[in-house]
């Protein structure tokens, strides 16, 4: 059984600043680090660490060599378009709150990826045209518009929301989505940050696991990677959400969404919670 994931592959630059300055002012950077990132790549990396057979559908830039080797080393199958542009980049600034800027780069060419049939597909934040193309070739898919929701036309959003088998969104996105499409009877998971997540059908909240947070980047991607791993193993949505919250709680204790130490802990914890091997290809 294989999960395909469509979306961004990016380099993450994570900055620590004492506070976010007002418009027209500047501030010094206390520390910064570079990491492998991009929602789709993060999900594939995490799912693979949990033992799932995973395929990344994305657009890579001309400076992709090291990242491409990293993903292959960890067993992620690649279905990519090689762009002449630079790799996408996220610039993430952490103070009391997190503010991010995203440079699309090679992701602008994601619509050039050749169509691919999928039994199971997760559409992470991505190019709208690529999302429509891949969704139309999938037997079962989930949709996560995320920060790219402003790039979608109303018709594109309606198509993906109405045809998706599972929808992932946060508490701000759900307000917009409710105005666009009828969600009655649909499996919708609403992430609530520090509060955990909510199953939209019945309003049930699955609380988060309290841990000391170091850096929040990648928590949502860890949630999706773990959710899908358990979902394809046959667990119900409530159980998937509960264990996915555990995964998110570990990621925030480390810097970088693909932190190997964090994912080793997640794999052990997930196996303990389901009392056996996570996944068998």
N, C-alpha and C positions, 0 to 999 in steps of 0.2 A: 504494500500500500504506500502511495507516494503523495506528498503534499507539494503543490506548486505555489510559489509566492511571487506576486508581481509588485514591483515598486522600486524605490530608490536604493542605490548603493552609494554611500557618501563617506567622506572623511569628516569626522567630528572634531572641532576645535572647542574645547571646554575651558572657559575663563572664569576665574574667581575675582570678583571686584568687591570693594567694601560696600558700595551702594550703587544704584542706577542713577546717573546724573540727570538733572533737568535739561530740557532742550537748550542748546547753546553752550552747555558746559561739558567738560571732560573729566575723566577720572582715571586713576592709575590701575593697572592690572596686577594683582597680587601673585597670581600663578596661572599657568595654562598648560594643557596637555593635548596631544593629538591621539585620536583613536579611530578604529574602524567603526563605521556606523551606517546609517540609512536604514529606515524601518524594515524593508523587505529583507535586506541582508542580515539584519539583527535577528529577525524571526527565524530565518533559515539556519543561522549559526546555532541559535538556542535549541531549535527542534532537533537538529542533528546531534547536539550534545546529549539530548534525551533519547537518542537512538532511532529517531524517525528518518525515513528515506525522504529527502527534501530537495526540491529543485528551485533555484532562483531565476526569475525572469526579470531582466533589468537591462539598463544601458550603461556601459562602462566608457570612461574617458581615456584619453591618450596616456594618462599617468596612472593607469590601473594595475601595472604589472605586479607590484608588491601585494596589493589587495587581492588580486585574482589568485595569486599563488597561496595566499593565506586561506582563502575559501576552499580551494582545491585540497590543500593540506588537511583541512578539517572535514573533507568528504562531501562538501556541498556541490551538487550537480548544477552546471551553469547553462542557461539558455539566454544569450546576451547579444546585444547589438554594440559593436565597437564604434564609438563616436570619435570625431576629431577634436571635439571640445574637451576641456578638462573635466575630471571627475566632479560630481556634485559635492558640495561642502556645506556643513552646518556650523554656524558660529554661535555658541551657546554661552550666555553670560549669567552667572549665578551670584546673587546677593541675597536679599530677603525673599525675592521671587526670581524666577527664571525667565529670561528674555532671549529669544532665538531669532537668527536671521538665516535664511537658506538660499544658497546659490545653486541654481538648477544645473548649470553646466551640461554634462552629457545627458542628464535626464530629459532635456528638451527634445532629444531624439528617441525617446522611449517608444514613441508611436511608430517607429520604423522596425520594431521587433516583429519577426514573422509570426503569424498565428500559430497557436499551439493548443492541442487538445489536452484537457486535464480532467481527471476523475474528481479531484478535490483541489480547489483553488482558493487562496486568500488574496484579496486585492488590498494591499496596504496603500497608503498615500502614494499616488502615482500620476502619470499623464492620463488625462481623461480619455483620449482616443485609444490608448493602449488598454485601458481598463474595459472599455466597451468591447473591444476586439477579443480580449482574452475571456471575458465573461460569456460571450456568445459561443465559445468553444468549450465551456466547462459543464460537466454534469451536475456539479454541486459547488457553490462558491459562497464565500463570505466577503463582505465589503466594509472597508474602514476608510472613510473619506479623509479624516484627520485634518491636518493643517492645509491640505490642498483643496478643501471644499470650495474656496472662492474661485478656483480655476475651472470648475465644472459649470456647464450650462444647466438650466433647470431641467431640460429634457434628458440630458445625460444622467443627472442625479436621479430623476424619476425612474429611468430604466433600471439602473443598478440597484436602487433601493427596493423596487417592486419585484425584481427577479432574484435578488440575493436570498439565499437560504438562511443566512445568519448575518446580522448587522452589528458592527461594533462602532460605538461613538461615545463622546463624553457628554456631560450634562449640559454643556452649551450648544453642542451640535444637535442634540436631540430636539431642542426647541425649534431649530430651523427645519430639520428633517420632518417633524410632525406637520409642518405647514405645506410640505411638498408632496408627501405620499401617505397613503393609509397603511398604518403599521399593525392593524388589528390581526392577531393570530401569528404574527411574525416573531421569530426568535431574535430579540434585540438585547444586547449586553451594553449597559451604560456604565462606563468607568467613572468613578467619583473621586479620584485622587486618593488622598489620605483616608477617606471614608470607606474605600473598597470599591464595590461595583453593585449594580442593581440589575435584576432580571426584569425587563420591562413588562412582560406579560402579566406578572402577578405583583409587581412592585417590591419583590423581596430583595433586601439588601444583604449581600455577602460581605461581612466586615473585613477590613484589611488586617494584616498582621503587624502589630506595632514593633518597629525596630528603629534604632538610631540611624538616620539617613545621612549619608555623606554627599551623594550626588544623584539626582533623580533621572538622569538621561537613560533611556532604554527600559524603564519600568513597564511601560505599556507594551513594548515589543516582547519582553519576557513573558508578560501575561498571555499574549496571543500565541507565542510558541508553545507554552505549556498547555494552554486551553486546547489547541488543536491536537497535540500529542495525546491527551487524555480522551478527547472527543472521538478520535479515530480508533481508539482502543475500546470504545463502547460505553464510556461513562456518561451519565446524564449531565445536563448543562450546569446544574447547581454544584455538583461535585467538581466539574472542570473549573468553574469559577473559583471555588474554594482553594484548590491546589494552585491555580494560576496566581491568586493573591499571594500565596507563599513565595512563589518564584519572584514576583515583583518586590517583595520585602527584602530579598537577598540582594537583588541587583542594586538597589539604592545604597547599599553599604559599601559599594566600590565605585571607582571612576571608570566609565566606559561601558557601553551596552554589551560588548563581547568579552568581558573580563573572564578569563579562564577560571580563576579562583572562585568567582561568584557562581559560575555555571557548574562547577564540580560540586559545590554545596547544594545547589538546586537539584541536581540529579540525585544526590543521596537522599535529600528530603522528600522528593517526589516518590522515589522508590519505597521509602519507609511508609508513606501515606497510602500507597495502593498495595502494599505488602507483596511486592514482586517486581519483576523486570518491567521497566517502563514501556518498552515497545519491542516488537519482534518483526523484522522485515520479512 
